[in-house]
Amino acid sequence: MDALLIVVITAAVASAVCWILSLITRDTSWVDRAWSIVPVVYVWIFVAGAFANGDGSVRVVLMGVLATAWGARLTFNFARKGGYTGVEDYRWAILRGRMRPWQFQVFNVLFIIGYQMTLLVLITLPALVAAEHPAALTGWDALFVAAFLGFLLGETVADQQQWRFHQRKKEAGGTLAPGFLTTGLFRFSRHPNFFFEQAQWWAFYALGATAAVAGGAGFVGGALNPTIVGPALLTVLFIGSTIFTESITASKYPAYAEYKRSTSMLIPWPPRARAVAPQS
């Protein structure tokens, strides 16, 4: 069976399971729990398909390894925050309170499950491109692998800094001025972990594009190919999610307005003069 068809069927089943569980448990975070797992499965299906068709390559296996490293790190971080213990993302609860029940269910089907689960297929499609172009590795591969690993390290550091901050905040009784993290990588970006998460999938796209170019495709269809829609839509999702998350944070912490003024939202950048007090 064609690898892409297997991935589509797997994604459809996973989506149905997430929807049914969200109805049974009244918990809409099932896609969040699948987020770091199903893309790894999809990529390895493409890897297996490549070898089954006699088109296996070092590049496509390397992409499987990178996707696995991404998934393992993200799964660990999600688990230690209680993501697999029935804790629903607080943002879904807020949205549920702003909508009528039927409106939220439509939102659940079309966006939480439909859009996001489709997106998780789209971001893995560069592995299919690499499977279809089993060319030898190039210097560009080394560059993009290094970039992916650098972004992976950056997200690991950012998540660890955020984890330590919330642990200190808990030890302080739930209050730690100014109420949000402003040091470490968060001095240069309000959401460095979000930036590095997106950047990894842009590097993943670049590996697929490199395979296409090395296999004889030109700029259009090779370096610039339809699978770019995956990381592009992921960026759209993160920007929208970040804006919504920040609206909640700003309503809780008055000092956040100054932090927004002085600090880049996503791309790490030297901050402007800041009046926000550092963490105690």
Beta strands, then each sheet from edge to edge (+ up, - down):
end
